[in-house]
Amino acid sequence: MAFPSTIKAIGLTQTGDFDVIKKIDLPFPKPNGDQLLIRVEYSGINFIDNYFRTGIYPVAEWPYILGQESSGTIAALPTDPAALNDPDYKKMNFSVGQKVIIKEKAQMAEYAVCRWQRAIPLPETISLQDAAAIPAQLYTALTFAEEAYNIKQGDFVFIHTVAGGFGLNLTQIAKLRGATVIGSTSTQEKAAIAKEYGADHVILYKDEDVVKRVLEITDGQGVHASFDGVGKDGAEVDFQIIRRKGTIVFVGNASGPVAPIAPLRLAPKNIIICRPVVDNYMTTHAEYLYYAQKANELVSQGHVKIRFHAVVPFTAEAVQQAERELVAGKTVGKIVVKVADGQ
């Protein structure tokens, strides 16, 4: 197959406001010997894009290409004999033209590279569009619900921003595990959608006293776990709604990083706090396969339904606007970029 000498990508050349998101011309990617070359069909938009854009997370090298996940087809296989002869690689049965789901950086490009260990074949039961919405948020929800706090039958679980992509995924997983889900959101419309996806109680944080409502729902005991993607502005609520021996899971920094917490702050209720990263739960190939296959099964069987806020074109303007809406809390569900149709 003849490949072009250059590709288009969407990324950053500096930190700043939304207008630093640009469409960039890059040399055609050259995979390392253990990497797959992917013709990208869709790439997901995630809040972490804005951590790099604003400098909350440092960028090691410019330009920084957006996209922590993608779906597409394999354009070329690894060439390193060590990779090709790896028993785990052989079990994957990768082939050129095969549809795959990718969790790897720098995926918002016409072609991208990916370590073979970070790809999984796409079942026929899942569309390429749905596939691009799976890795960042569903893998995170699965790992956090099993390892950050192991959600169990009878638990009360609180989810900040419950109507977002991660929130809807975690809600469905928590319900499958037998928990009662309490969530917060900003509007009646979002609350209705969260309930449609399984949330038992949704609190409008702009209109209601979140702490008071949670304690009413839990008979004054509080929740077993709080999953907080808000960060700085959500932490105080977490401490008030968590029960004795409960767990606070800080998921993200939408309002900014959480201020330092003194260990003695945990003592009155023997609280556990963690700030996990999904990649540290999916480091080995066995771990990656376990969660990636479980995600595919849940979506294929209809146990987890993907909701899209929007599918946007492969332009800087469309991605800028999508990121604005995400940061402003105007999204319900997932935004993906249709890369293959980009002009």
Phi and psi in degrees as a GROMACS rama.xvg file:
@    title "Ramachandran Plot"
@    xaxis  label "Phi"
@    yaxis  label "Psi"
@TYPE xy
-88.4015  129.435  ALA-2
-106.989  153.047  PHE-3
-69.3365  162.053  PRO-4
-82.3333  -23.0914  SER-5
-134.265  160.615  THR-6
-134.092  164.175  ILE-7
-99.2023  143.625  LYS-8
-144.074  161.852  ALA-9
-115.813  126.788  ILE-10
-167.157  -159.234  GLY-11
-123.766  144.785  LEU-12
-114.692  -2.30789  THR-13
-166.424  168.08  GLN-14
-85.3559  160.748  THR-15
154.835  -157.013  GLY-16
-75.9905  -177.042  ASP-17
-59.9759  -26.2612  PHE-18
-72.0871  -3.74301  ASP-19
-79.9794  -7.78753  VAL-20
-75.3342  118.613  ILE-21
-129.74  158.516  LYS-22
-90.8209  127.589  LYS-23
-122.613  141.565  ILE-24
-90.6039  130.377  ASP-25
-131.27  154.099  LEU-26
-61.6813  150.676  PRO-27
-57.7843  132.155  PHE-28
-65.1958  141.934  PRO-29
-111.397  106.817  LYS-30
-65.1467  145.518  PRO-31
-69.8208  169.875  ASN-32
-61.7251  -22.1148  GLY-33
-106.247  16.8848  ASP-34
-111.316  150.454  GLN-35
-88.2978  148.23  LEU-36
-101.156  127.648  LEU-37
-117.146  129.708  ILE-38
-86.7694  109.926  ARG-39
-78.5278  132.653  VAL-40
-99.1921  -51.4258  GLU-41
-133.343  150.824  TYR-42
-136.224  142.795  SER-43
-88.3518  149.236  GLY-44
-99.9961  134.817  ILE-45
-139.035  158.278  ASN-46
-60.8282  -29.7354  PHE-47
-60.6786  -25.6226  ILE-48
-53.6031  -38.3506  ASP-49
-78.7212  -22.1015  ASN-50
-66.5305  -38.9433  TYR-51
-73.4272  -39.7869  PHE-52
-60.4953  -40.719  ARG-53
-90.1787  -10.4495  THR-54
92.8263  3.79583  GLY-55
-59.541  -42.1757  ILE-56
-105.326  131.96  TYR-57
-71.8898  146.845  PRO-58
-98.8218  125.342  VAL-59
-77.039  -32.0856  ALA-60
-152.602  135.868  GLU-61
-99.9865  146.895  TRP-62
-71.8159  153.47  PRO-63
-102.196  117.309  TYR-64
-87.9777  130.376  ILE-65
-72.5828  171.195  LEU-66
100.751  106.657  GLY-67
-97.3023  1.69468  GLN-68
-161.577  157.08  GLU-69
-160.839  169.38  SER-70
-131.893  150.634  SER-71
176.03  -157.768  GLY-72
-122.456  149.021  THR-73
-73.7428  124.082  ILE-74
-98.2823  -25.4017  ALA-75
-158.485  147.351  ALA-76
-95.4318  164.238  LEU-77
-56.7449  156.294  PRO-78
-116.808  -14.4211  THR-79
-71.8412  123.874  ASP-80
-56.1947  -33.0832  PRO-81
-63.1549  -37.9884  ALA-82
-72.4134  -46.5554  ALA-83
-63.1943  -28.5586  LEU-84
-95.9311  -0.723057  ASN-85
-66.7072  127.112  ASP-86
-56.5456  -36.8958  PRO-87
-68.4341  -37.4629  ASP-88
-63.5527  -44.1958  TYR-89
-60.2393  -35.4257  LYS-90
-66.51  -23.0906  LYS-91
-74.7021  -23.8876  MET-92
54.0563  43.3994  ASN-93
-66.9155  148.635  PHE-94
-149.226  152.77  SER-95
-62.1439  134.732  VAL-96
90.7889  -7.03268  GLY-97
-74.5971  140.857  GLN-98
-81.137  136.252  LYS-99
-140.487  159.458  VAL-100
-109.056  133.954  ILE-101
-122.646  134.42  ILE-102
-120.381  98.1873  LYS-103
-160.121  156.767  GLU-104
-73.9789  164.953  LYS-105
60.8856  47.2635  ALA-106
-101.708  -4.7701  GLN-107
-88.6764  67.0224  MET-108
-150.229  159.739  ALA-109
-63.0576  -38.6746  GLU-110
-130.527  144.971  TYR-111
-144.185  159.135  ALA-112
-104.907  159.686  VAL-113
-156.635  131.597  CYS-114
-56.8842  136.616  ARG-115
-60.0034  -27.0608  TRP-116
-70.0782  -13.2732  GLN-117
-104.454  18.7105  ARG-118
-123.463  150.803  ALA-119
-143.775  138.38  ILE-120
-57.9856  143.953  PRO-121
-89.4342  120.6  LEU-122
-64.8027  154.343  PRO-123
-64.4798  -19.2743  GLU-124
-78.8159  -6.51174  THR-125
-121.759  130.547  ILE-126
-76.3848  160.178  SER-127
-61.8378  -35.6132  LEU-128
-64.9765  -49.1341  GLN-129
-61.4302  -37.5811  ASP-130
-59.6939  -38.2663  ALA-131
-69.183  -15.7674  ALA-132
-91.1468  -3.06101  ALA-133
-86.4606  -52.1647  ILE-134
-61.0275  -55.0284  PRO-135
-64.3591  -43.6481  ALA-136
-96.3505  -41.7192  GLN-137
-73.6527  -40.7544  LEU-138
-60.1351  -41.3658  TYR-139
-63.494  -46.6491  THR-140
-61.2346  -42.2499  ALA-141
-64.4264  -48.4384  LEU-142
-67.2029  -40.6509  THR-143
-68.6901  -35.2693  PHE-144
-74.1608  -16.9789  ALA-145
-105.531  -33.4692  GLU-146
-116.795  -40.8234  GLU-147
-66.1733  -47.8941  ALA-148
-144.269  123.02  TYR-149
-79.6296  95.0845  ASN-150
-65.02  131.279  ILE-151
-125.191  163.956  LYS-152
-53.2287  129.595  GLN-153
90.2583  -7.09405  GLY-154
-70.6029  149.667  ASP-155
-99.9936  126.7  PHE-156
-124.536  132.621  VAL-157
-106.986  133.985  PHE-158
-126.068  112.768  ILE-159
-67.0396  150.551  HIS-160
44.5359  58.3111  THR-161
-66.8186  -20.8028  VAL-162
-91.7767  2.35289  ALA-163
-76.5956  176.072  GLY-164
-59.3463  -48.3612  GLY-165
-64.1933  -42.844  PHE-166
-61.3941  -42.4634  GLY-167
-66.9414  -38.6892  LEU-168
-64.3143  -46.9585  ASN-169
-65.8853  -36.6121  LEU-170
-57.8673  -47.9223  THR-171
-65.0433  -38.1329  GLN-172
-68.7154  -42.9969  ILE-173
-62.0721  -38.9031  ALA-174
-67.0243  -38.646  LYS-175
-61.2261  -30.0209  LEU-176
-87.7846  -0.0712969  ARG-177
91.4303  18.085  GLY-178
-90.8161  160.494  ALA-179
-94.2522  123.438  THR-180
-102.255  124.144  VAL-181
-112.576  131.312  ILE-182
-132.633  165.444  GLY-183
-123.128  147.547  SER-184
-158.094  -178.83  THR-185
-101.31  -23.9802  SER-186
-135.229  160.905  THR-187
-62.85  -37.2029  GLN-188
-60.8375  -46.7156  GLU-189
-64.9446  -37.7109  LYS-190
-61.9461  -41.7005  ALA-191
-63.246  -39.4322  ALA-192
-67.5746  -42.7608  ILE-193
-60.2333  -40.4069  ALA-194
-67.0334  -35.98  LYS-195
-59.3359  -32.769  GLU-196
-92.503  7.31223  TYR-197
118.154  -8.97527  GLY-198
-62.2564  134.582  ALA-199
-82.0006  -39.2693  ASP-200
-137.372  130.52  HIS-201
-125.048  126.112  VAL-202
-105.69  129.813  ILE-203
-84.4961  101.9  LEU-204
-66.2833  -20.1714  TYR-205
-78.2852  -22.221  LYS-206
-114.313  -19.981  ASP-207
-123.219  157.407  GLU-208
-81.9531  104.347  ASP-209
-60.321  -46.2732  VAL-210
-62.2656  -46.4773  VAL-211
-59.9037  -45.0217  LYS-212
-65.9925  -41.326  ARG-213
-63.2009  -43.4293  VAL-214
-66.81  -33.7838  LEU-215
-63.6229  -45.8507  GLU-216
-64.9199  -33.3398  ILE-217
-101.801  18.8915  THR-218
54.1195  39.1836  ASP-219
80.3542  -1.69487  GLY-220
-85.1346  -29.1467  GLN-221
88.2035  177.995  GLY-222
-94.6544  154.687  VAL-223
-72.4027  -31.723  HIS-224
-150.336  142.613  ALA-225
-121.823  126.192  SER-226
-105.692  112.181  PHE-227
-118.123  104.895  ASP-228
-93.8193  -2.39979  GLY-229
-76.2438  -42.5588  VAL-230
88.2309  -122.96  GLY-231
-51.3194  -46.7439  LYS-232
-80.9801  -8.58264  ASP-233
-102.513  -15.0162  GLY-234
-62.0198  -42.4841  ALA-235
-64.741  -38.3344  GLU-236
-60.5414  -42.845  VAL-237
-55.8907  -45.3842  ASP-238
-65.0802  -29.8367  PHE-239
-83.9121  -27.7506  GLN-240
-97.0313  -9.80344  ILE-241
-78.9624  142.668  ILE-242
-88.601  174.28  ARG-243
-58.5628  132.523  ARG-244
66.5944  21.0962  LYS-245
-82.2599  172.516  GLY-246
-125.524  128.958  THR-247
-102.613  121.773  ILE-248
-109.747  109.445  VAL-249
-83.0426  116.848  PHE-250
-95.8612  -34.8705  VAL-251
-161.04  -170.233  GLY-252
-131.804  44.8424  ASN-253
-56.9891  -36.7665  ALA-254
-99.8358  5.9161  SER-255
116.569  161.443  GLY-256
-63.0126  147.645  PRO-257
-67.8487  136.192  VAL-258
-65.0804  154.615  ALA-259
-54.4427  140.49  PRO-260
-115.98  123.849  ILE-261
-70.0803  136.63  ALA-262
-53.9773  -33.1753  PRO-263
-66.3909  -18.1121  LEU-264
-64.3415  -21.7412  ARG-265
-83.9611  -16.8231  LEU-266
-66.1196  -41.2127  ALA-267
-56.5229  -30.3161  PRO-268
-125.658  14.6289  LYS-269
49.9258  49.8399  ASN-270
-76.5962  144.486  ILE-271
-105.414  134.019  ILE-272
-122.012  138.851  ILE-273
-142.785  152.454  CYS-274
-129.245  76.9085  ARG-275
-79.2354  163.797  PRO-276
-125.352  129.656  VAL-277
-57.1682  -38.3337  VAL-278
-64.3297  -23.6432  ASP-279
-81.2388  -9.42236  ASN-280
-95.1819  -14.5332  TYR-281
-125.329  49.1988  MET-282
-83.7624  -49.651  THR-283
-80.2072  160.342  THR-284
-64.6344  -35.7399  HIS-285
-62.5466  -42.7002  ALA-286
-64.3667  -43.3304  GLU-287
-60.6843  -47.6432  TYR-288
-62.3142  -40.2671  LEU-289
-56.9921  -51.1473  TYR-290
-78.2074  -37.1768  TYR-291
-65.1624  -42.2971  ALA-292
-67.6287  -38.6048  GLN-293
-63.1762  -40.6274  LYS-294
-61.8863  -46.2012  ALA-295
-58.6751  -41.6396  ASN-296
-65.2278  -43.1317  GLU-297
-64.0106  -40.8992  LEU-298
-72.116  -43.9478  VAL-299
-60.8425  -36.8692  SER-300
-87.2779  -0.956305  GLN-301
80.6744  8.24358  GLY-302
-74.2566  -30.189  HIS-303
-121.689  122.732  VAL-304
-105.218  132.422  LYS-305
-87.266  127.237  ILE-306
-108.996  133.303  ARG-307
-105.564  130.798  PHE-308
-77.9756  -41.1277  HIS-309
-165.51  152.938  ALA-310
-116.435  115.363  VAL-311
-110.876  156.115  VAL-312
-74.1327  165.327  PRO-313
-83.6629  66.5655  PHE-314
-132.417  153.688  THR-315
-62.8127  -39.6271  ALA-316
-63.4836  -41.6189  GLU-317
-67.4391  -40.2115  ALA-318
-69.3525  -40.9367  VAL-319
-55.9104  -47.9238  GLN-320
-65.1584  -39.5403  GLN-321
-62.5324  -42.0879  ALA-322
-66.9439  -36.9676  GLU-323
-60.2048  -46.8382  ARG-324
-64.1496  -38.143  GLU-325
-63.6425  -48.3325  LEU-326
-66.8564  -33.8823  VAL-327
-78.7027  -2.15666  ALA-328
74.155  25.7148  GLY-329
-95.3717  0.206997  LYS-330
-96.9823  149.331  THR-331
-130.45  104.514  VAL-332
96.7983  -157.884  GLY-333
-100.681  145.52  LYS-334
-112.979  129.528  ILE-335
-125.379  155.615  VAL-336
-104.116  129.615  VAL-337
-84.7545  91.8083  LYS-338
-72.1349  -42.9242  VAL-339
-63.0692  -23.5752  ALA-340
-94.4139  6.12931  ASP-341
-63.0713  148.794  GLY-342
